[in-house]
Amino acid sequence: MADFFRYDFSDGGVVFVNATCILAEQWAELEDKLSALPAGARVIVTSRSLSDDKRWESLAKLRRAMSWGEVRVNIYQKTKYRLVS
């Protein structure tokens, strides 16, 4: 079984996250990992949204039926902008 916190997907082009059951603390950690994706990478997320900052361009906001009910689906593209801390 793979653990997404230990897996290096920083060179990914498309990442799908079924975030329906991810806890808030886990989501914050996962968002940090997603920020390492290259510019142009796309992230598809169910049930949650990525932080509203300049690193992500929202491409679509949809609702889709799943076996357990309807969920939000958000599609983002990583921008070239990098936050400076």
C-alpha positions in Angstrom: 0.0 0.0 0.0 1.4 3.4 -1.0 1.3 6.4 1.3 0.9 9.7 -0.6 3.0 11.5 2.1 6.0 9.3 1.3 5.5 9.1 -2.5 7.4 11.7 -4.6 5.0 13.0 -7.2 6.8 16.3 -7.6 7.4 15.6 -11.3 3.7 14.6 -12.0 1.7 16.0 -14.9 -1.7 15.1 -13.6 -2.6 14.2 -10.0 -6.0 13.0 -8.8 -7.0 13.4 -5.2 -10.1 11.8 -3.8 -10.1 14.1 -0.8 -13.6 13.1 0.6 -12.2 11.4 3.7 -8.9 13.3 4.2 -8.7 15.0 7.5 -7.9 18.8 7.7 -4.3 18.2 9.0 -3.6 15.7 6.2 -5.1 18.0 3.6 -2.7 20.9 4.7 0.3 18.5 4.4 -0.9 17.3 1.0 -1.4 20.8 -0.3 2.3 21.5 0.7 3.4 18.5 -1.4 1.2 19.5 -4.3 2.9 22.9 -4.4 6.1 21.2 -5.5 4.5 20.1 -8.8 5.9 21.8 -11.9 4.2 24.7 -13.7 1.5 23.4 -16.0 0.7 20.3 -13.9 -3.0 19.6 -13.3 -4.6 18.6 -10.1 -8.1 17.1 -9.9 -9.7 17.2 -6.4 -13.0 15.8 -5.1 -14.8 17.3 -2.1 -12.2 19.9 -1.3 -10.6 23.0 -2.8 -6.9 24.0 -3.0 -6.0 27.2 -1.2 -6.9 30.3 -3.1 -3.5 31.7 -4.0 -1.6 32.5 -7.1 0.0 29.1 -7.4 -3.2 27.6 -8.8 -5.5 28.5 -11.7 -9.0 27.1 -11.4 -9.9 25.4 -14.7 -13.3 24.0 -13.7 -15.7 23.5 -10.8 -18.1 20.6 -11.3 -20.4 18.3 -9.5 -20.3 14.6 -10.2 -22.2 11.5 -9.0 -20.1 9.0 -7.1 -21.3 5.7 -5.7 -21.9 7.4 -2.3 -23.5 10.5 -3.6 -22.7 13.8 -5.5 -19.4 15.5 -4.9 -17.6 18.7 -5.9 -14.8 18.2 -8.4 -12.3 21.0 -8.8 -9.7 21.0 -11.5 -6.6 23.2 -11.2 -3.4 24.0 -13.2 -0.2 25.0 -11.5 1.0 28.4 -12.5 4.6 29.6 -12.8 4.1 31.8 -9.8 5.9 30.8 -6.7 5.2 32.1 -3.2 8.2 33.5 -1.3 8.2 32.7 2.4 
